[in-house]
Amino acid sequence: MTAERNDLDYLLAGYALGDLSSEELASLQHILQTSPELHQELERFQETLALLPLALEEQSPASGMRERLLSRSGDHGEATAPSHGTLKRPTPWLALLSLALGTAIALLGVDGIVLRRQMAETQAELQHHRETVAMLSQPKSRIVALQAWERFPLPPVA
Amino acid sequence: MLLSLAMTDSELLLAWQAGDRRALGTLYDRYGELVYRLAYRVLQNASDAEDLTQEVFMTLSQKADFNSKRGKMSTFLMVLTRSRGIDRLRRQRTQQQSWRKLTHSYEPQSQSLPMEHASLRERSHYVQQALQQLAPQQRQVLEMAYFDGLSQSEIAQKLDIPLGTIKSWSRNGLIQLRQLLKDHVG
């Protein structure tokens, strides 16, 4: 194997391992541009690296893992493809929350009506007092103190 | 559609992507143990390994970028499993220290290969034999980089060995591995 080939393999291995310096990366990019067929060689280095897991000791997944995966795939399908034309029943807590909110809104509405009525009555009363004050403010107006006489006893019925 | 054990991986993948859970079961029967093996090695935890294994197979249902003409399913699954596993490791480690970019994803490009037709156990044997022929330090740094997701700098720091030496060990180890497995890889 030539020194040039050794250098090229060194760059290809470094690329597959992801540890090329910026200078090495620039050099490899230049080489690949001039010799595109080397892409295949690069891929073989990458694939060699991906064989490493095969050297690991066999591991037995926990029993039932296949079933759990298939079950999860079913859940996934339902989640991504909801059935059409059917409405789900609301959950109990959601129904309770809706009821509480509805009641609160109704109470607030009644409260608002009462408040508006009280305000209208207050405004009418205020207007009446204003008219009284205006009348008393006239120059010709005189204030006369009136005292009620003692009521005579009614004559006895014949 | 009737499922057959003779169906290719691509056919099974298409069936699974179309929602056929039996196809997923067959894919799992073919590759589940291998995916779990790698997931367990990377994450060092049975529960996390199972979760990652499930995630990988679930991802297949949405991932349409597998092309059997460009690579084989086992390689595709190994790349995907390692990538997801190292991502999880990095997220865990990020909580303790900052990280430099270390993973290097790629798309397998090879054509249908002789190793694809060998049984999983036979293929494992080939790779184990090849790894045994590497110098121990070459094997160690390759495993630290691949399975533990460590950068060359981090390996140098952990082993207290100059960075240049680590690069040399890992690259020469991979070159030798490539030679040893050339009859099985492209």
Boltz contact constraints between the chains, C-beta under 6 A:
constraints:
  - contact:
      token1: [A, 9]
      token2: [B, 175]
      max_distance: 6.0
  - contact:
      token1: [A, 10]
      token2: [B, 171]
      max_distance: 6.0
  - contact:
      token1: [A, 13]
      token2: [B, 171]
      max_distance: 6.0
  - contact:
      token1: [A, 13]
      token2: [B, 174]
      max_distance: 6.0
  - contact:
      token1: [A, 13]
      token2: [B, 175]
      max_distance: 6.0
  - contact:
      token1: [A, 14]
      token2: [B, 171]
      max_distance: 6.0
  - contact:
      token1: [A, 17]
      token2: [B, 170]
      max_distance: 6.0
  - contact:
      token1: [A, 18]
      token2: [B, 104]
      max_distance: 6.0
  - contact:
      token1: [A, 19]
      token2: [B, 152]
      max_distance: 6.0
  - contact:
      token1: [A, 19]
      token2: [B, 167]
      max_distance: 6.0
  - contact:
      token1: [A, 43]
      token2: [B, 109]
      max_distance: 6.0
  - contact:
      token1: [A, 43]
      token2: [B, 110]
      max_distance: 6.0
  - contact:
      token1: [A, 44]
      token2: [B, 185]
      max_distance: 6.0
  - contact:
      token1: [A, 44]
      token2: [B, 186]
      max_distance: 6.0
  - contact:
      token1: [A, 45]
      token2: [B, 178]
      max_distance: 6.0
  - contact:
      token1: [A, 46]
      token2: [B, 106]
      max_distance: 6.0
  - contact:
      token1: [A, 47]
      token2: [B, 75]
      max_distance: 6.0
  - contact:
      token1: [A, 47]
      token2: [B, 108]
      max_distance: 6.0
  - contact:
      token1: [A, 47]
      token2: [B, 110]
      max_distance: 6.0
  - contact:
      token1: [A, 47]
      token2: [B, 185]
      max_distance: 6.0
  - contact:
      token1: [A, 48]
      token2: [B, 177]
      max_distance: 6.0
  - contact:
      token1: [A, 48]
      token2: [B, 178]
      max_distance: 6.0
  - contact:
      token1: [A, 48]
      token2: [B, 181]
      max_distance: 6.0
  - contact:
      token1: [A, 48]
      token2: [B, 185]
      max_distance: 6.0
  - contact:
      token1: [A, 50]
      token2: [B, 75]
      max_distance: 6.0
  - contact:
      token1: [A, 50]
      token2: [B, 78]
      max_distance: 6.0
  - contact:
      token1: [A, 50]
      token2: [B, 79]
      max_distance: 6.0
  - contact:
      token1: [A, 51]
      token2: [B, 127]
      max_distance: 6.0
  - contact:
      token1: [A, 52]
      token2: [B, 146]
      max_distance: 6.0
  - contact:
      token1: [A, 53]
      token2: [B, 38]
      max_distance: 6.0
  - contact:
      token1: [A, 53]
      token2: [B, 78]
      max_distance: 6.0
  - contact:
      token1: [A, 54]
      token2: [B, 123]
      max_distance: 6.0
  - contact:
      token1: [A, 54]
      token2: [B, 124]
      max_distance: 6.0
  - contact:
      token1: [A, 54]
      token2: [B, 127]
      max_distance: 6.0
  - contact:
      token1: [A, 55]
      token2: [B, 127]
      max_distance: 6.0
  - contact:
      token1: [A, 55]
      token2: [B, 128]
      max_distance: 6.0
  - contact:
      token1: [A, 55]
      token2: [B, 131]
      max_distance: 6.0
  - contact:
      token1: [A, 56]
      token2: [B, 37]
      max_distance: 6.0
  - contact:
      token1: [A, 56]
      token2: [B, 41]
      max_distance: 6.0
  - contact:
      token1: [A, 59]
      token2: [B, 36]
      max_distance: 6.0
  - contact:
      token1: [A, 59]
      token2: [B, 37]
      max_distance: 6.0
  - contact:
      token1: [A, 59]
      token2: [B, 40]
      max_distance: 6.0
  - contact:
      token1: [A, 61]
      token2: [B, 36]
      max_distance: 6.0
  - contact:
      token1: [A, 65]
      token2: [B, 50]
      max_distance: 6.0
  - contact:
      token1: [A, 66]
      token2: [B, 28]
      max_distance: 6.0
  - contact:
      token1: [A, 69]
      token2: [B, 28]
      max_distance: 6.0
  - contact:
      token1: [A, 69]
      token2: [B, 54]
      max_distance: 6.0
  - contact:
      token1: [A, 69]
      token2: [B, 57]
      max_distance: 6.0
  - contact:
      token1: [A, 70]
      token2: [B, 21]
      max_distance: 6.0
  - contact:
      token1: [A, 70]
      token2: [B, 25]
      max_distance: 6.0
  - contact:
      token1: [A, 72]
      token2: [B, 54]
      max_distance: 6.0
  - contact:
      token1: [A, 73]
      token2: [B, 21]
      max_distance: 6.0
  - contact:
      token1: [A, 73]
      token2: [B, 24]
      max_distance: 6.0
